[in-house]
Amino acid sequence: MTYIQFKVLNHPTSSVGKNILFSCVGNKIINKKLSAKTITLEDISPIDLYGVNDSKLELIKKRFPDLKIVGRGETIKASGKEEDLNQLEMVVNILTAYYNRFGNLNENAVHQILEGNASKSKDGTTATVDDILVYGNNGLIIKARTANQRKIVESILKNDMVFAIGPAGTGKTYTAVALAVRALKNREVRKIILTRPAVEAGESLGFLPGDLKEKIDPYLRPLYDALDDMIPADKLGYYMSTRTIEIAPLAYMRGRTLDNAFIILDEAQNATDLQIKMFLTRIGANAKAIITGDITQVDLPRNQRSGLQTAVRILNNIDGIAHIELDEDDVVRHRLVKQILRAYEKERKQDEKRQE
C-alpha cells in the first residue's frame, strides 16, 4: 500500500486547513480527509502547559492518540479528525483556565482534566468543563464523570428531590455532596444537612467509647471524607461549628423542618418505611434533597424491610421528584470493583434460577 499526503489550505492566511490522505491499494485510490488546526497559547506560557521535558504535553498526546500533535513555542499544531481537534482545543482552554485560577498546573491536575474529558456516555456525548461541580482542595477538580452522574446534576436543577440508586462505587454520595457544596458556595442555600441511618454493616460493633459525637462519627465517616476533599479544613471547621454544615444520624431529623437547605440522605436502603417517610416530610421551603442508596446492600435486621424500595415505587410519578438508576458502567473506583459487581450479580441470578 502506498500513501501520498499533502495539505490544502482553505485560505492563504488561515490556520485551519485540510490534510488529504490518499491510500492506494492496487488500482484503487481511497480518499480520507483530515483537518489541521493551529492553537495559539494565551494567558499561559509554553513551559507551564507543556511541562518539563514536555511531560504534560505527552499526557495530552496520549489522550488523543489519533491526532498528530506538535508543540512549538506558543503554538500547538495538530492534524486529524475535526471532532478530535475541537476536543483538543477545548482541553487546552480548560487547562489554561485552570492555570489562571490556581496559578499552577501540575501533572495530577492535567490527568484529572484529561480523564474527565475522556469519559463518554452511552449516547456518545463527552464530558466538558460544564460538568465541573466544585474545585476542591489543592486544585482538585470534582466533576460528574459518567452519564448517570451527569443525569443527577441535571435532575437536581429541575427537581427538588432526586433518588439516586445504584451499586457501590458509582459516585452517588460524592456527586450529591459536591452538588450540596456548590449550592452553598453559590448561596443558593444557607446550610447543608447530611444524614445516614446508624446501622451496623453486618457486624456488631458493641459499646463504643467516647461522647455522643464520637459514638456516631464512624457511621458518618464517608460524608466527612467527601467534605474533606471539597472544603479547606479551617473553613470546614467553621461551617461545622456554626452548623452551616450539619452531619447527623437519621433519627435526629424527627420533628425538624429543614428550610433553605440542601439535604442528603445517604445509605437510604438501611432506613425503614417509617424513617424514610419521616425524612421526606422534613423538607421545607427552598430546600433540595438527594436520597442515595444501594438496594443490594441492605444491613437491616431480617425482620425489617428497607423503606427505600417502597419510597421509589410509590413516589415514582410525582412531579418534582426524579429517579436516577446508576449501574456498573458508572463505577469510578478501582477497576476491580466493576468486575466484583458483575461476579456477584451473576451469582445472584444463578441463585434465583436454582430456587425456581
Secondary structure, 3 states (H helix, E strand, C coil): CEEEEEEEECCCCCCCEEEEEEEEECCEEEEEEEEEEEEECCCCCHHHHHCHHHHHHHHHHHHCCCCEEEEECCEEEEEECHHHHHHHHHHHHHHHHHHHHHCCCCHHHHHHHHHHHHCECCCCCECCHHHEEEECHHHCEEECCCHHHHHHHHHHHHCCEEEEECCCCCCHHHHHHHHHHHHHHCCCCCEEEEEECCCCCCCCCCCCCCCHHHHHHHHHHHHHHHHHHHCCHHHHHHHHHCCCEEEEEHHHHCCCCECCEEEEECCHHHCCHHHHHHHHCCECCCCEEEEEECCCCCCCCCCCCCHHHHHHHHCCCCCCEEEEECCHHHCCCCHHHHHHHHHHHHHHHHHHHHHC
